[in-house]
């Protein structure tokens, strides 16, 4: 599975950005993705959870973004979104899309359940003061 994120960029404090990430199979098709979400990492710090959403719509947020960010997904399009409002300079980071718990169907019709974590390449969000 490949994850392709888009939507990062430069914004002033108080502004908004919307990130998108599409999961694409390298072969066959995706039947289900249990969890999709966003993490972020700045130099010298560990990667941290920003927000995640299950296939059933249950959401989890990092403490620093609760009330400002909203995660959502389109299961039919294997896409996860992150709406970021009231951005702060402290939100400046590289944002990584994550997918976990994939069920794929091969071209021969075989189902495979995969418990690995998949990551996108990251998209830079810069918030100026």
Backbone as XML, in Angstrom:
<?xml version="1.0"?>
<chain id="A" units="angstrom">
  <residue number="1" name="UNK">
    <atom name="N" x="0.851" y="-1.192" z="0.000"/>
    <atom name="CA" x="0.000" y="0.000" z="0.000"/>
    <atom name="C" x="0.881" y="1.234" z="0.000"/>
  </residue>
  <residue number="2" name="UNK">
    <atom name="N" x="0.498" y="2.220" z="-0.779"/>
    <atom name="CA" x="1.203" y="3.501" z="-0.805"/>
    <atom name="C" x="0.265" y="4.588" z="-0.311"/>
  </residue>
  <residue number="3" name="UNK">
    <atom name="N" x="0.826" y="5.494" z="0.492"/>
    <atom name="CA" x="0.061" y="6.610" z="1.017"/>
    <atom name="C" x="0.605" y="7.897" z="0.419"/>
  </residue>
  <residue number="4" name="UNK">
    <atom name="N" x="-0.273" y="8.714" z="-0.141"/>
    <atom name="CA" x="0.120" y="9.963" z="-0.772"/>
    <atom name="C" x="-0.618" y="11.104" z="-0.102"/>
  </residue>
  <residue number="5" name="UNK">
    <atom name="N" x="0.143" y="11.954" z="0.587"/>
    <atom name="CA" x="-0.438" y="13.081" z="1.298"/>
    <atom name="C" x="-0.280" y="14.361" z="0.501"/>
  </residue>
  <residue number="6" name="UNK">
    <atom name="N" x="-1.192" y="15.282" z="0.743"/>
    <atom name="CA" x="-1.134" y="16.593" z="0.098"/>
    <atom name="C" x="-1.787" y="17.625" z="0.998"/>
  </residue>
  <residue number="7" name="UNK">
    <atom name="N" x="-1.524" y="18.902" z="0.722"/>
    <atom name="CA" x="-2.198" y="19.975" z="1.423"/>
    <atom name="C" x="-1.339" y="20.774" z="2.382"/>
  </residue>
  <residue number="8" name="UNK">
    <atom name="N" x="-0.091" y="20.385" z="2.584"/>
    <atom name="CA" x="0.765" y="21.162" z="3.467"/>
    <atom name="C" x="1.146" y="22.489" z="2.854"/>
  </residue>
  <residue number="9" name="UNK">
    <atom name="N" x="1.787" y="23.342" z="3.658"/>
    <atom name="CA" x="2.217" y="24.631" z="3.147"/>
    <atom name="C" x="2.491" y="25.609" z="4.258"/>
  </residue>
  <residue number="10" name="UNK">
    <atom name="N" x="2.562" y="26.885" z="3.875"/>
    <atom name="CA" x="2.845" y="27.967" z="4.813"/>
    <atom name="C" x="1.572" y="28.746" z="5.092"/>
  </residue>
  <residue number="11" name="UNK">
    <atom name="N" x="1.316" y="28.997" z="6.379"/>
    <atom name="CA" x="0.122" y="29.735" z="6.766"/>
    <atom name="C" x="0.454" y="30.602" z="7.975"/>
  </residue>
  <residue number="12" name="UNK">
    <atom name="N" x="-0.242" y="31.709" z="8.131"/>
    <atom name="CA" x="-0.041" y="32.553" z="9.290"/>
    <atom name="C" x="-0.775" y="31.980" z="10.500"/>
  </residue>
  <residue number="13" name="UNK">
    <atom name="N" x="-0.290" y="32.317" z="11.668"/>
    <atom name="CA" x="-0.954" y="31.891" z="12.899"/>
    <atom name="C" x="-2.416" y="32.330" z="12.881"/>
  </residue>
  <residue number="14" name="UNK">
    <atom name="N" x="-3.271" y="31.416" z="13.311"/>
    <atom name="CA" x="-4.708" y="31.676" z="13.283"/>
    <atom name="C" x="-5.388" y="31.186" z="12.024"/>
  </residue>
  <residue number="15" name="UNK">
    <atom name="N" x="-4.595" y="30.818" z="11.030"/>
    <atom name="CA" x="-5.149" y="30.357" z="9.765"/>
    <atom name="C" x="-5.501" y="28.886" z="9.775"/>
  </residue>
  <residue number="16" name="UNK">
    <atom name="N" x="-5.879" y="28.391" z="8.606"/>
    <atom name="CA" x="-6.336" y="27.008" z="8.465"/>
    <atom name="C" x="-5.654" y="26.329" z="7.283"/>
  </residue>
  <residue number="17" name="UNK">
    <atom name="N" x="-5.513" y="25.021" z="7.400"/>
    <atom name="CA" x="-5.058" y="24.171" z="6.304"/>
    <atom name="C" x="-5.830" y="22.865" z="6.368"/>
  </residue>
  <residue number="18" name="UNK">
    <atom name="N" x="-5.928" y="22.216" z="5.209"/>
    <atom name="CA" x="-6.581" y="20.909" z="5.148"/>
    <atom name="C" x="-5.639" y="19.927" z="4.469"/>
  </residue>
  <residue number="19" name="UNK">
    <atom name="N" x="-5.320" y="18.863" z="5.173"/>
    <atom name="CA" x="-4.471" y="17.813" z="4.625"/>
    <atom name="C" x="-5.338" y="16.657" z="4.136"/>
  </residue>
  <residue number="20" name="UNK">
    <atom name="N" x="-4.871" y="16.018" z="3.078"/>
    <atom name="CA" x="-5.545" y="14.832" z="2.549"/>
    <atom name="C" x="-4.508" y="13.736" z="2.341"/>
  </residue>
  <residue number="21" name="UNK">
    <atom name="N" x="-4.944" y="12.494" z="2.454"/>
    <atom name="CA" x="-4.045" y="11.365" z="2.225"/>
    <atom name="C" x="-4.851" y="10.229" z="1.617"/>
  </residue>
  <residue number="22" name="UNK">
    <atom name="N" x="-4.363" y="9.734" z="0.485"/>
    <atom name="CA" x="-5.031" y="8.642" z="-0.214"/>
    <atom name="C" x="-4.173" y="7.389" z="-0.130"/>
  </residue>
  <residue number="23" name="UNK">
    <atom name="N" x="-4.795" y="6.280" z="0.222"/>
    <atom name="CA" x="-4.119" y="4.979" z="0.248"/>
    <atom name="C" x="-4.422" y="4.239" z="-1.045"/>
  </residue>
  <residue number="24" name="UNK">
    <atom name="N" x="-3.356" y="3.769" z="-1.698"/>
    <atom name="CA" x="-3.508" y="3.053" z="-2.959"/>
    <atom name="C" x="-2.806" y="1.701" z="-2.864"/>
  </residue>
  <residue number="25" name="UNK">
    <atom name="N" x="-3.441" y="0.631" z="-3.322"/>
    <atom name="CA" x="-2.790" y="-0.671" z="-3.272"/>
    <atom name="C" x="-1.739" y="-0.796" z="-4.370"/>
  </residue>
  <residue number="26" name="UNK">
    <atom name="N" x="-0.689" y="-1.554" z="-4.095"/>
    <atom name="CA" x="0.309" y="-1.813" z="-5.124"/>
    <atom name="C" x="-0.177" y="-2.901" z="-6.078"/>
  </residue>
  <residue number="27" name="UNK">
    <atom name="N" x="-1.120" y="-3.724" z="-5.612"/>
    <atom name="CA" x="-1.787" y="-4.698" z="-6.472"/>
    <atom name="C" x="-3.121" y="-5.037" z="-5.843"/>
  </residue>
  <residue number="28" name="UNK">
    <atom name="N" x="-4.041" y="-5.576" z="-6.636"/>
    <atom name="CA" x="-5.349" y="-5.903" z="-6.100"/>
    <atom name="C" x="-6.093" y="-4.644" z="-5.691"/>
  </residue>
  <residue number="29" name="UNK">
    <atom name="N" x="-6.915" y="-4.757" z="-4.651"/>
    <atom name="CA" x="-7.634" y="-3.599" z="-4.160"/>
    <atom name="C" x="-7.767" y="-3.661" z="-2.646"/>
  </residue>
  <residue number="30" name="UNK">
    <atom name="N" x="-8.017" y="-2.512" z="-2.060"/>
    <atom name="CA" x="-8.186" y="-2.414" z="-0.615"/>
    <atom name="C" x="-9.635" y="-2.711" z="-0.264"/>
  </residue>
  <residue number="31" name="UNK">
    <atom name="N" x="-9.823" y="-3.631" z="0.658"/>
    <atom name="CA" x="-11.174" y="-3.958" z="1.139"/>
    <atom name="C" x="-11.538" y="-3.092" z="2.331"/>
  </residue>
  <residue number="32" name="UNK">
    <atom name="N" x="-10.595" y="-2.954" z="3.264"/>
    <atom name="CA" x="-10.847" y="-2.147" z="4.459"/>
    <atom name="C" x="-9.530" y="-1.689" z="5.069"/>
  </residue>
  <residue number="33" name="UNK">
    <atom name="N" x="-9.546" y="-0.498" z="5.659"/>
    <atom name="CA" x="-8.439" y="-0.009" z="6.478"/>
    <atom name="C" x="-8.997" y="0.284" z="7.859"/>
  </residue>
  <residue number="34" name="UNK">
    <atom name="N" x="-8.535" y="-0.422" z="8.873"/>
    <atom name="CA" x="-9.095" y="-0.262" z="10.218"/>
    <atom name="C" x="-8.877" y="1.159" z="10.753"/>
  </residue>
  <residue number="35" name="UNK">
    <atom name="N" x="-7.646" y="1.620" z="10.732"/>
    <atom name="CA" x="-7.313" y="2.914" z="11.318"/>
    <atom name="C" x="-6.535" y="3.760" z="10.310"/>
  </residue>
  <residue number="36" name="UNK">
    <atom name="N" x="-6.891" y="5.012" z="10.215"/>
    <atom name="CA" x="-6.129" y="5.979" z="9.424"/>
    <atom name="C" x="-5.939" y="7.226" z="10.271"/>
  </residue>
  <residue number="37" name="UNK">
    <atom name="N" x="-4.827" y="7.887" z="10.079"/>
    <atom name="CA" x="-4.620" y="9.074" z="10.890"/>
    <atom name="C" x="-3.393" y="9.860" z="10.502"/>
  </residue>
  <residue number="38" name="UNK">
    <atom name="N" x="-3.052" y="10.772" z="11.383"/>
    <atom name="CA" x="-1.952" y="11.700" z="11.138"/>
    <atom name="C" x="-1.054" y="11.775" z="12.367"/>
  </residue>
  <residue number="39" name="UNK">
    <atom name="N" x="0.228" y="11.778" z="12.108"/>
    <atom name="CA" x="1.245" y="11.997" z="13.130"/>
    <atom name="C" x="2.110" y="13.163" z="12.653"/>
  </residue>
  <residue number="40" name="UNK">
    <atom name="N" x="2.869" y="13.718" z="13.569"/>
    <atom name="CA" x="3.793" y="14.776" z="13.179"/>
    <atom name="C" x="5.113" y="14.626" z="13.927"/>
  </residue>
  <residue number="41" name="UNK">
    <atom name="N" x="6.145" y="15.143" z="13.316"/>
    <atom name="CA" x="7.470" y="15.030" z="13.923"/>
    <atom name="C" x="8.294" y="16.254" z="13.566"/>
  </residue>
  <residue number="42" name="UNK">
    <atom name="N" x="8.919" y="16.847" z="14.583"/>
    <atom name="CA" x="9.856" y="17.941" z="14.392"/>
    <atom name="C" x="11.249" y="17.446" z="14.760"/>
  </residue>
  <residue number="43" name="UNK">
    <atom name="N" x="12.294" y="18.057" z="14.216"/>
    <atom name="CA" x="13.667" y="17.593" z="14.483"/>
    <atom name="C" x="13.961" y="17.507" z="15.972"/>
  </residue>
  <residue number="44" name="UNK">
    <atom name="N" x="14.532" y="16.376" z="16.384"/>
    <atom name="CA" x="14.902" y="16.181" z="17.778"/>
    <atom name="C" x="13.789" y="15.689" z="18.666"/>
  </residue>
  <residue number="45" name="UNK">
    <atom name="N" x="12.606" y="15.511" z="18.106"/>
    <atom name="CA" x="11.469" y="15.049" z="18.898"/>
    <atom name="C" x="10.925" y="13.760" z="18.317"/>
  </residue>
  <residue number="46" name="UNK">
    <atom name="N" x="10.230" y="13.008" z="19.160"/>
    <atom name="CA" x="9.605" y="11.774" z="18.707"/>
    <atom name="C" x="8.352" y="12.094" z="17.890"/>
  </residue>
  <residue number="47" name="UNK">
    <atom name="N" x="8.023" y="11.157" z="17.013"/>
    <atom name="CA" x="6.789" y="11.305" z="16.254"/>
    <atom name="C" x="5.612" y="11.189" z="17.217"/>
  </residue>
  <residue number="48" name="UNK">
    <atom name="N" x="4.636" y="12.087" z="17.076"/>
    <atom name="CA" x="3.507" y="12.093" z="17.988"/>
    <atom name="C" x="2.192" y="12.017" z="17.216"/>
  </residue>
  <residue number="49" name="UNK">
    <atom name="N" x="1.212" y="11.426" z="17.877"/>
    <atom name="CA" x="-0.120" y="11.330" z="17.298"/>
    <atom name="C" x="-0.757" y="12.715" z="17.230"/>
  </residue>
  <residue number="50" name="UNK">
    <atom name="N" x="-1.310" y="13.045" z="16.074"/>
    <atom name="CA" x="-2.118" y="14.251" z="15.926"/>
    <atom name="C" x="-3.586" y="13.873" z="16.030"/>
  </residue>
  <residue number="51" name="UNK">
    <atom name="N" x="-4.016" y="12.951" z="15.167"/>
    <atom name="CA" x="-5.414" y="12.526" z="15.168"/>
    <atom name="C" x="-5.539" y="11.235" z="14.383"/>
  </residue>
  <residue number="52" name="UNK">
    <atom name="N" x="-6.486" y="10.407" z="14.778"/>
    <atom name="CA" x="-6.734" y="9.158" z="14.078"/>
    <atom name="C" x="-8.225" y="8.874" z="14.080"/>
  </residue>
  <residue number="53" name="UNK">
    <atom name="N" x="-8.651" y="8.074" z="13.090"/>
    <atom name="CA" x="-10.069" y="7.734" z="12.973"/>
    <atom name="C" x="-10.182" y="6.290" z="12.522"/>
  </residue>
  <residue number="54" name="UNK">
    <atom name="N" x="-11.083" y="5.554" z="13.161"/>
    <atom name="CA" x="-11.314" y="4.158" z="12.793"/>
    <atom name="C" x="-12.263" y="4.090" z="11.600"/>
  </residue>
  <residue number="55" name="UNK">
    <atom name="N" x="-12.377" y="2.901" z="11.025"/>
    <atom name="CA" x="-13.290" y="2.724" z="9.897"/>
    <atom name="C" x="-14.728" y="2.975" z="10.307"/>
  </residue>
  <residue number="56" name="UNK">
    <atom name="N" x="-15.008" y="2.848" z="11.598"/>
    <atom name="CA" x="-16.350" y="3.115" z="12.103"/>
    <atom name="C" x="-16.585" y="4.553" z="12.499"/>
  </residue>
  <residue number="57" name="UNK">
    <atom name="N" x="-15.541" y="5.386" z="12.393"/>
    <atom name="CA" x="-15.702" y="6.811" z="12.658"/>
    <atom name="C" x="-15.300" y="7.268" z="14.052"/>
  </residue>
  <residue number="58" name="UNK">
    <atom name="N" x="-14.767" y="6.369" z="14.864"/>
    <atom name="CA" x="-14.319" y="6.786" z="16.196"/>
    <atom name="C" x="-12.998" y="7.522" z="16.076"/>
  </residue>
  <residue number="59" name="UNK">
    <atom name="N" x="-12.920" y="8.693" z="16.724"/>
    <atom name="CA" x="-11.744" y="9.557" z="16.580"/>
    <atom name="C" x="-10.935" y="9.653" z="17.870"/>
  </residue>
  <residue number="60" name="UNK">
    <atom name="N" x="-9.651" y="9.901" z="17.702"/>
    <atom name="CA" x="-8.723" y="10.137" z="18.804"/>
    <atom name="C" x="-7.859" y="11.330" z="18.428"/>
  </residue>
  <residue number="61" name="UNK">
    <atom name="N" x="-7.601" y="12.214" z="19.400"/>
    <atom name="CA" x="-6.816" y="13.412" z="19.145"/>
    <atom name="C" x="-5.693" y="13.559" z="20.165"/>
  </residue>
  <residue number="62" name="UNK">
    <atom name="N" x="-4.583" y="14.135" z="19.696"/>
    <atom name="CA" x="-3.535" y="14.534" z="20.624"/>
    <atom name="C" x="-4.017" y="15.704" z="21.462"/>
  </residue>
  <residue number="63" name="UNK">
    <atom name="N" x="-3.510" y="15.814" z="22.685"/>
    <atom name="CA" x="-3.989" y="16.841" z="23.614"/>
    <atom name="C" x="-3.816" y="18.249" z="23.045"/>
  </residue>
  <residue number="64" name="UNK">
    <atom name="N" x="-2.731" y="18.489" z="22.328"/>
    <atom name="CA" x="-2.430" y="19.844" z="21.877"/>
    <atom name="C" x="-3.302" y="20.318" z="20.724"/>
  </residue>
  <residue number="65" name="UNK">
    <atom name="N" x="-4.025" y="19.409" z="20.078"/>
    <atom name="CA" x="-4.827" y="19.812" z="18.910"/>
    <atom name="C" x="-6.319" y="19.672" z="19.150"/>
  </residue>
  <residue number="66" name="UNK">
    <atom name="N" x="-6.709" y="19.112" z="20.278"/>
    <atom name="CA" x="-8.137" y="18.912" z="20.565"/>
    <atom name="C" x="-8.860" y="20.244" z="20.543"/>
  </residue>
  <residue number="67" name="UNK">
    <atom name="N" x="-9.957" y="20.260" z="19.788"/>
    <atom name="CA" x="-10.753" y="21.476" z="19.670"/>
    <atom name="C" x="-10.359" y="22.354" z="18.507"/>
  </residue>
  <residue number="68" name="UNK">
    <atom name="N" x="-9.194" y="22.095" z="17.915"/>
    <atom name="CA" x="-8.743" y="22.908" z="16.781"/>
    <atom name="C" x="-8.672" y="22.099" z="15.486"/>
  </residue>
  <residue number="69" name="UNK">
    <atom name="N" x="-8.345" y="20.832" z="15.595"/>
    <atom name="CA" x="-8.207" y="19.967" z="14.419"/>
    <atom name="C" x="-9.362" y="18.982" z="14.367"/>
  </residue>
  <residue number="70" name="UNK">
    <atom name="N" x="-9.736" y="18.591" z="13.154"/>
    <atom name="CA" x="-10.779" y="17.596" z="12.950"/>
    <atom name="C" x="-10.302" y="16.576" z="11.923"/>
  </residue>
  <residue number="71" name="UNK">
    <atom name="N" x="-10.351" y="15.306" z="12.303"/>
    <atom name="CA" x="-9.974" y="14.227" z="11.387"/>
    <atom name="C" x="-11.248" y="13.562" z="10.866"/>
  </residue>
  <residue number="72" name="UNK">
    <atom name="N" x="-11.215" y="13.189" z="9.599"/>
    <atom name="CA" x="-12.348" y="12.497" z="8.989"/>
    <atom name="C" x="-11.816" y="11.598" z="7.885"/>
  </residue>
  <residue number="73" name="UNK">
    <atom name="N" x="-12.678" y="10.729" z="7.360"/>
    <atom name="CA" x="-12.230" y="9.839" z="6.299"/>
    <atom name="C" x="-13.375" y="9.497" z="5.377"/>
  </residue>
  <residue number="74" name="UNK">
    <atom name="N" x="-12.998" y="9.113" z="4.172"/>
    <atom name="CA" x="-13.937" y="8.612" z="3.178"/>
    <atom name="C" x="-13.524" y="7.167" z="2.922"/>
  </residue>
  <residue number="75" name="UNK">
    <atom name="N" x="-14.239" y="6.224" z="3.507"/>
    <atom name="CA" x="-13.852" y="4.825" z="3.406"/>
    <atom name="C" x="-13.896" y="4.324" z="1.957"/>
  </residue>
  <residue number="76" name="UNK">
    <atom name="N" x="-14.861" y="4.796" z="1.200"/>
    <atom name="CA" x="-14.990" y="4.330" z="-0.180"/>
    <atom name="C" x="-13.789" y="4.737" z="-1.027"/>
  </residue>
  <residue number="77" name="UNK">
    <atom name="N" x="-13.158" y="5.857" z="-0.654"/>
    <atom name="CA" x="-12.012" y="6.355" z="-1.425"/>
    <atom name="C" x="-10.691" y="6.143" z="-0.698"/>
  </residue>
  <residue number="78" name="UNK">
    <atom name="N" x="-10.728" y="5.421" z="0.434"/>
    <atom name="CA" x="-9.510" y="5.139" z="1.203"/>
    <atom name="C" x="-8.718" y="6.421" z="1.477"/>
  </residue>
  <residue number="79" name="UNK">
    <atom name="N" x="-9.426" y="7.435" z="1.874"/>
    <atom name="CA" x="-8.835" y="8.763" z="2.067"/>
    <atom name="C" x="-9.113" y="9.268" z="3.473"/>
  </residue>
  <residue number="80" name="UNK">
    <atom name="N" x="-8.099" y="9.874" z="4.071"/>
    <atom name="CA" x="-8.242" y="10.494" z="5.382"/>
    <atom name="C" x="-7.903" y="11.976" z="5.246"/>
  </residue>
  <residue number="81" name="UNK">
    <atom name="N" x="-8.637" y="12.798" z="6.007"/>
    <atom name="CA" x="-8.462" y="14.246" z="5.953"/>
    <atom name="C" x="-8.102" y="14.767" z="7.343"/>
  </residue>
  <residue number="82" name="UNK">
    <atom name="N" x="-7.440" y="15.900" z="7.354"/>
    <atom name="CA" x="-7.170" y="16.590" z="8.613"/>
    <atom name="C" x="-7.437" y="18.078" z="8.392"/>
  </residue>
  <residue number="83" name="UNK">
    <atom name="N" x="-8.503" y="18.565" z="8.983"/>
    <atom name="CA" x="-8.821" y="19.989" z="8.928"/>
    <atom name="C" x="-8.173" y="20.647" z="10.132"/>
  </residue>
  <residue number="84" name="UNK">
    <atom name="N" x="-7.269" y="21.575" z="9.866"/>
    <atom name="CA" x="-6.525" y="22.234" z="10.930"/>
    <atom name="C" x="-6.920" y="23.701" z="10.987"/>
  </residue>
  <residue number="85" name="UNK">
    <atom name="N" x="-7.529" y="24.096" z="12.090"/>
    <atom name="CA" x="-7.952" y="25.480" z="12.294"/>
    <atom name="C" x="-7.180" y="26.096" z="13.449"/>
  </residue>
  <residue number="86" name="UNK">
    <atom name="N" x="-7.216" y="27.406" z="13.532"/>
    <atom name="CA" x="-6.540" y="28.132" z="14.611"/>
    <atom name="C" x="-5.099" y="27.658" z="14.773"/>
  </residue>
  <residue number="87" name="UNK">
    <atom name="N" x="-4.410" y="27.577" z="13.663"/>
    <atom name="CA" x="-3.044" y="27.065" z="13.690"/>
    <atom name="C" x="-2.126" y="27.974" z="14.492"/>
  </residue>
  <residue number="88" name="UNK">
    <atom name="N" x="-1.184" y="27.340" z="15.163"/>
    <atom name="CA" x="-0.219" y="28.028" z="16.018"/>
    <atom name="C" x="1.195" y="27.713" z="15.530"/>
  </residue>
  <residue number="89" name="UNK">
    <atom name="N" x="2.162" y="28.596" z="15.819"/>
    <atom name="CA" x="3.540" y="28.287" z="15.416"/>
    <atom name="C" x="4.021" y="26.931" z="15.917"/>
  </residue>
  <residue number="90" name="UNK">
    <atom name="N" x="3.521" y="26.509" z="17.064"/>
    <atom name="CA" x="3.893" y="25.205" z="17.609"/>
    <atom name="C" x="3.388" y="24.026" z="16.795"/>
  </residue>
  <residue number="91" name="UNK">
    <atom name="N" x="2.493" y="24.284" z="15.851"/>
    <atom name="CA" x="2.007" y="23.214" z="14.973"/>
    <atom name="C" x="2.953" y="22.974" z="13.797"/>
  </residue>
  <residue number="92" name="UNK">
    <atom name="N" x="3.956" y="23.827" z="13.658"/>
    <atom name="CA" x="4.916" y="23.653" z="12.577"/>
    <atom name="C" x="5.617" y="22.315" z="12.715"/>
  </residue>
  <residue number="93" name="UNK">
    <atom name="N" x="5.526" y="21.509" z="11.655"/>
    <atom name="CA" x="6.077" y="20.166" z="11.718"/>
    <atom name="C" x="5.914" y="19.487" z="10.363"/>
  </residue>
  <residue number="94" name="UNK">
    <atom name="N" x="6.504" y="18.316" z="10.237"/>
    <atom name="CA" x="6.213" y="17.444" z="9.104"/>
    <atom name="C" x="5.101" y="16.497" z="9.539"/>
  </residue>
  <residue number="95" name="UNK">
    <atom name="N" x="4.053" y="16.458" z="8.771"/>
    <atom name="CA" x="2.882" y="15.645" z="9.090"/>
    <atom name="C" x="2.903" y="14.378" z="8.235"/>
  </residue>
  <residue number="96" name="UNK">
    <atom name="N" x="2.730" y="13.255" z="8.908"/>
    <atom name="CA" x="2.779" y="11.952" z="8.248"/>
    <atom name="C" x="1.419" y="11.273" z="8.321"/>
  </residue>
  <residue number="97" name="UNK">
    <atom name="N" x="0.992" y="10.776" z="7.194"/>
    <atom name="CA" x="-0.226" y="9.986" z="7.127"/>
    <atom name="C" x="0.081" y="8.547" z="7.528"/>
  </residue>
  <residue number="98" name="UNK">
    <atom name="N" x="-0.841" y="7.919" z="8.228"/>
    <atom name="CA" x="-0.656" y="6.545" z="8.704"/>
    <atom name="C" x="-1.880" y="5.698" z="8.398"/>
  </residue>
  <residue number="99" name="UNK">
    <atom name="N" x="-1.640" y="4.464" z="8.043"/>
    <atom name="CA" x="-2.723" y="3.493" z="7.863"/>
    <atom name="C" x="-2.330" y="2.202" z="8.565"/>
  </residue>
  <residue number="100" name="UNK">
    <atom name="N" x="-3.278" y="1.621" z="9.267"/>
    <atom name="CA" x="-3.001" y="0.418" z="10.048"/>
    <atom name="C" x="-4.179" y="-0.531" z="9.959"/>
  </residue>
  <residue number="101" name="UNK">
    <atom name="N" x="-3.877" y="-1.824" z="9.857"/>
    <atom name="CA" x="-4.947" y="-2.825" z="9.833"/>
    <atom name="C" x="-5.623" y="-2.894" z="8.480"/>
  </residue>
  <residue number="102" name="UNK">
    <atom name="N" x="-4.855" y="-3.301" z="7.472"/>
    <atom name="CA" x="-5.399" y="-3.365" z="6.123"/>
    <atom name="C" x="-5.916" y="-4.756" z="5.779"/>
  </residue>
  <residue number="103" name="UNK">
    <atom name="N" x="-7.023" y="-4.798" z="5.092"/>
    <atom name="CA" x="-7.506" y="-6.009" z="4.455"/>
    <atom name="C" x="-7.547" y="-5.742" z="2.956"/>
  </residue>
  <residue number="104" name="UNK">
    <atom name="N" x="-6.786" y="-6.525" z="2.203"/>
    <atom name="CA" x="-6.724" y="-6.334" z="0.756"/>
    <atom name="C" x="-7.237" y="-7.588" z="0.046"/>
  </residue>
  <residue number="105" name="UNK">
    <atom name="N" x="-7.641" y="-7.403" z="-1.190"/>
    <atom name="CA" x="-8.124" y="-8.501" z="-2.038"/>
    <atom name="C" x="-7.212" y="-8.573" z="-3.251"/>
  </residue>
  <residue number="106" name="UNK">
    <atom name="N" x="-6.607" y="-9.737" z="-3.465"/>
    <atom name="CA" x="-5.706" y="-9.892" z="-4.596"/>
    <atom name="C" x="-6.501" y="-9.979" z="-5.893"/>
  </residue>
  <residue number="107" name="UNK">
    <atom name="N" x="-5.783" y="-9.919" z="-6.998"/>
    <atom name="CA" x="-6.426" y="-10.047" z="-8.306"/>
    <atom name="C" x="-7.078" y="-11.418" z="-8.481"/>
  </residue>
  <residue number="108" name="UNK">
    <atom name="N" x="-6.655" y="-12.390" z="-7.647"/>
    <atom name="CA" x="-7.259" y="-13.739" z="-7.687"/>
    <atom name="C" x="-8.411" y="-13.867" z="-6.699"/>
  </residue>
  <residue number="109" name="UNK">
    <atom name="N" x="-8.741" y="-12.771" z="-6.001"/>
    <atom name="CA" x="-9.866" y="-12.808" z="-5.085"/>
    <atom name="C" x="-9.520" y="-13.294" z="-3.691"/>
  </residue>
  <residue number="110" name="UNK">
    <atom name="N" x="-8.231" y="-13.338" z="-3.341"/>
    <atom name="CA" x="-7.823" y="-13.798" z="-2.018"/>
    <atom name="C" x="-7.723" y="-12.616" z="-1.052"/>
  </residue>
  <residue number="111" name="UNK">
    <atom name="N" x="-8.268" y="-12.806" z="0.155"/>
    <atom name="CA" x="-8.228" y="-11.767" z="1.175"/>
    <atom name="C" x="-6.952" y="-11.926" z="2.007"/>
  </residue>
  <residue number="112" name="UNK">
    <atom name="N" x="-6.315" y="-10.796" z="2.297"/>
    <atom name="CA" x="-5.138" y="-10.784" z="3.155"/>
    <atom name="C" x="-5.301" y="-9.714" z="4.212"/>
  </residue>
  <residue number="113" name="UNK">
    <atom name="N" x="-5.124" y="-10.101" z="5.476"/>
    <atom name="CA" x="-5.178" y="-9.148" z="6.582"/>
    <atom name="C" x="-3.746" y="-8.818" z="6.990"/>
  </residue>
  <residue number="114" name="UNK">
    <atom name="N" x="-3.441" y="-7.552" z="7.057"/>
    <atom name="CA" x="-2.080" y="-7.077" z="7.298"/>
    <atom name="C" x="-2.081" y="-6.154" z="8.501"/>
  </residue>
  <residue number="115" name="UNK">
    <atom name="N" x="-1.297" y="-6.488" z="9.526"/>
    <atom name="CA" x="-1.266" y="-5.679" z="10.739"/>
    <atom name="C" x="-0.165" y="-4.649" z="10.789"/>
  </residue>
  <residue number="116" name="UNK">
    <atom name="N" x="0.513" y="-4.434" z="9.695"/>
    <atom name="CA" x="1.622" y="-3.480" z="9.697"/>
    <atom name="C" x="1.131" y="-2.041" z="9.675"/>
  </residue>
  <residue number="117" name="UNK">
    <atom name="N" x="2.041" y="-1.137" z="10.041"/>
    <atom name="CA" x="1.812" y="0.299" z="9.897"/>
    <atom name="C" x="2.386" y="0.763" z="8.568"/>
  </residue>
  <residue number="118" name="UNK">
    <atom name="N" x="1.611" y="1.535" z="7.841"/>
    <atom name="CA" x="2.074" y="2.138" z="6.594"/>
    <atom name="C" x="2.127" y="3.649" z="6.772"/>
  </residue>
  <residue number="119" name="UNK">
    <atom name="N" x="3.172" y="4.247" z="6.184"/>
    <atom name="CA" x="3.401" y="5.682" z="6.345"/>
    <atom name="C" x="3.553" y="6.364" z="5.009"/>
  </residue>
  <residue number="120" name="UNK">
    <atom name="N" x="3.011" y="7.588" z="4.911"/>
    <atom name="CA" x="3.286" y="8.429" z="3.766"/>
    <atom name="C" x="4.634" y="9.106" z="3.944"/>
  </residue>
  <residue number="121" name="UNK">
    <atom name="N" x="5.063" y="9.834" z="2.934"/>
    <atom name="CA" x="6.380" y="10.483" z="2.959"/>
    <atom name="C" x="6.409" y="11.730" z="3.813"/>
  </residue>
  <residue number="122" name="UNK">
    <atom name="N" x="5.281" y="12.264" z="4.164"/>
    <atom name="CA" x="5.263" y="13.455" z="4.991"/>
    <atom name="C" x="5.033" y="14.718" z="4.189"/>
  </residue>
  <residue number="123" name="UNK">
    <atom name="N" x="4.305" y="15.631" z="4.787"/>
    <atom name="CA" x="4.054" y="16.931" z="4.166"/>
    <atom name="C" x="4.332" y="18.013" z="5.204"/>
  </residue>
  <residue number="124" name="UNK">
    <atom name="N" x="5.055" y="19.051" z="4.804"/>
    <atom name="CA" x="5.490" y="20.086" z="5.738"/>
    <atom name="C" x="4.407" y="21.133" z="5.935"/>
  </residue>
  <residue number="125" name="UNK">
    <atom name="N" x="4.123" y="21.404" z="7.201"/>
    <atom name="CA" x="3.221" y="22.493" z="7.583"/>
    <atom name="C" x="4.040" y="23.509" z="8.367"/>
  </residue>
  <residue number="126" name="UNK">
    <atom name="N" x="4.035" y="24.742" z="7.897"/>
    <atom name="CA" x="4.776" y="25.821" z="8.557"/>
    <atom name="C" x="3.794" y="26.919" z="8.936"/>
  </residue>
  <residue number="127" name="UNK">
    <atom name="N" x="3.780" y="27.261" z="10.231"/>
    <atom name="CA" x="2.885" y="28.301" z="10.734"/>
    <atom name="C" x="3.741" y="29.468" z="11.204"/>
  </residue>
  <residue number="128" name="UNK">
    <atom name="N" x="3.567" y="30.610" z="10.576"/>
    <atom name="CA" x="4.358" y="31.790" z="10.928"/>
    <atom name="C" x="3.612" y="32.639" z="11.956"/>
  </residue>
  <residue number="129" name="UNK">
    <atom name="N" x="4.389" y="33.290" z="12.817"/>
    <atom name="CA" x="3.773" y="34.117" z="13.876"/>
    <atom name="C" x="3.536" y="35.536" z="13.408"/>
  </residue>
</chain>
